[in-house]
């Protein structure tokens, strides 16, 4: 469970959009007690013709142990038509135990209506856990 407040950062025209976020997250683990984190992040994105480019940086710190984890993602997407888009994301980070990872996540996005989008794709570990996974997601535009 995560709750973050997000605020836009004004940028000059043509520089895209940016925001920062602060908040809390709570995670439950199968074999260990849950943990609560305080976090902060920065994001930037820009439309480029029929495509977009975005970056996101997030740091979370366990409020009891002060161990931190960080992630940095780069996303490129392309609008195929009015309803479909393709996206590829490079996900990188470092976990609380110091383990580093890089993953590649290609996916397809379907726009159900003006507010709802569905996302389905694969995740392939490039370093660290080299596993492959299938993911499903959704989001609301508001």
C-alpha positions as CSV (number, residue, x, y, z in Angstrom):
1,X,0.0,0.0,0.0
2,X,1.4,3.4,-0.9
3,X,0.1,7.0,-0.4
4,X,2.1,9.8,-2.1
5,X,1.3,13.5,-2.6
6,X,2.4,14.6,-6.0
7,X,3.1,18.2,-7.0
8,X,3.9,19.6,-10.5
9,X,7.2,21.4,-11.0
10,X,6.8,24.3,-13.4
11,X,9.1,24.0,-16.5
12,X,9.6,26.3,-19.4
13,X,7.5,25.7,-22.5
14,X,8.8,22.8,-24.6
15,X,10.7,21.2,-21.7
16,X,8.0,18.6,-20.9
17,X,6.4,18.1,-17.5
18,X,7.9,17.3,-14.1
19,X,6.7,16.5,-10.6
20,X,8.0,15.5,-7.2
21,X,6.3,13.2,-4.7
22,X,6.6,12.5,-1.0
23,X,4.7,9.9,1.0
24,X,4.6,6.6,2.8
25,X,4.5,3.0,1.8
26,X,3.8,-0.2,3.7
27,X,4.8,-3.7,2.6
28,X,4.0,-7.1,4.0
29,X,6.6,-9.8,3.5
30,X,5.8,-13.6,3.5
31,X,8.4,-14.7,6.0
32,X,9.2,-11.5,7.9
33,X,7.3,-8.7,9.6
34,X,5.9,-5.9,7.4
35,X,7.8,-2.6,7.0
36,X,6.8,1.0,6.6
37,X,8.8,3.3,4.4
38,X,9.0,7.1,3.9
39,X,9.8,8.1,0.4
40,X,10.4,10.8,-2.2
41,X,10.6,10.9,-5.9
42,X,11.1,12.9,-9.0
43,X,9.5,12.4,-12.5
44,X,9.9,14.0,-15.9
45,X,8.2,13.3,-19.2
46,X,7.7,14.7,-22.7
47,X,5.5,14.1,-25.7
48,X,7.5,13.7,-28.9
49,X,5.1,13.6,-32.0
50,X,3.3,10.3,-31.6
51,X,5.5,9.0,-28.8
52,X,6.6,9.9,-25.3
53,X,9.7,9.7,-23.1
54,X,9.6,9.6,-19.3
55,X,12.0,9.1,-16.4
56,X,11.2,8.4,-12.7
57,X,13.5,8.3,-9.7
58,X,12.2,7.1,-6.3
59,X,14.0,6.5,-2.9
60,X,12.3,4.7,0.0
61,X,13.7,4.4,3.5
62,X,12.5,1.9,6.1
63,X,11.4,4.1,9.1
64,X,12.7,1.5,11.6
65,X,16.0,0.3,10.2
66,X,16.8,3.3,8.0
67,X,17.8,1.0,5.2
68,X,17.1,2.5,1.8
69,X,16.2,1.3,-1.6
70,X,16.2,3.3,-4.9
71,X,14.8,2.9,-8.4
72,X,15.3,4.7,-11.6
73,X,13.0,3.9,-14.6
74,X,13.2,5.2,-18.2
75,X,10.1,4.7,-20.4
76,X,9.6,5.1,-24.2
77,X,6.1,4.8,-25.6
78,X,4.5,5.0,-29.1
79,X,0.8,5.6,-29.9
80,X,-0.1,3.1,-32.6
81,X,-3.6,4.6,-33.1
82,X,-6.4,6.2,-31.0
83,X,-6.8,3.2,-28.7
84,X,-3.5,1.2,-28.7
85,X,0.0,2.1,-27.6
86,X,3.3,0.2,-27.2
87,X,5.7,0.9,-24.4
88,X,9.1,-0.3,-23.3
89,X,10.5,0.4,-19.9
90,X,14.0,-0.1,-18.5
91,X,13.7,-0.5,-14.7
92,X,16.8,-0.3,-12.6
93,X,17.4,-0.1,-8.9
94,X,19.0,-1.2,-5.7
95,X,17.1,-3.0,-2.9
96,X,17.6,-2.8,0.9
97,X,20.1,-5.6,0.9
98,X,22.3,-3.8,-1.7
99,X,21.2,-6.1,-4.5
100,X,21.1,-4.3,-7.8
101,X,18.8,-5.1,-10.7
102,X,17.9,-4.1,-14.2
103,X,14.8,-5.3,-16.0
104,X,13.3,-4.7,-19.5
105,X,9.5,-4.5,-19.6
106,X,7.8,-4.2,-23.0
107,X,4.0,-3.9,-23.0
108,X,0.8,-2.9,-24.8
109,X,-1.7,-0.3,-23.6
110,X,-5.3,-0.3,-24.5
111,X,-7.4,2.9,-23.9
112,X,-10.9,1.7,-22.8
113,X,-12.4,5.2,-22.6
114,X,-11.3,8.8,-21.8
115,X,-10.2,7.9,-18.3
116,X,-9.3,4.2,-18.1
117,X,-6.3,2.4,-19.7
118,X,-5.3,-1.2,-19.4
119,X,-1.6,-2.4,-19.6
120,X,-0.3,-5.9,-20.2
121,X,3.3,-7.0,-20.8
122,X,6.4,-9.0,-19.9
123,X,9.2,-8.3,-17.5
124,X,12.6,-9.8,-18.2
125,X,15.4,-9.5,-15.7
126,X,18.7,-8.4,-17.2
127,X,20.8,-8.5,-14.0
128,X,20.1,-9.7,-10.5
129,X,17.0,-11.9,-10.6
130,X,16.9,-12.9,-14.3
131,X,13.4,-14.2,-14.1
132,X,10.6,-13.5,-16.6
133,X,7.1,-12.4,-15.6
134,X,3.8,-11.4,-17.0
135,X,2.1,-8.2,-15.6
136,X,-1.3,-6.6,-15.9
137,X,-2.1,-3.0,-14.8
138,X,-4.6,-0.2,-15.1
139,X,-4.7,3.5,-14.5
140,X,-7.1,6.3,-14.5
141,X,-6.5,9.7,-16.1
142,X,-7.9,12.6,-14.1
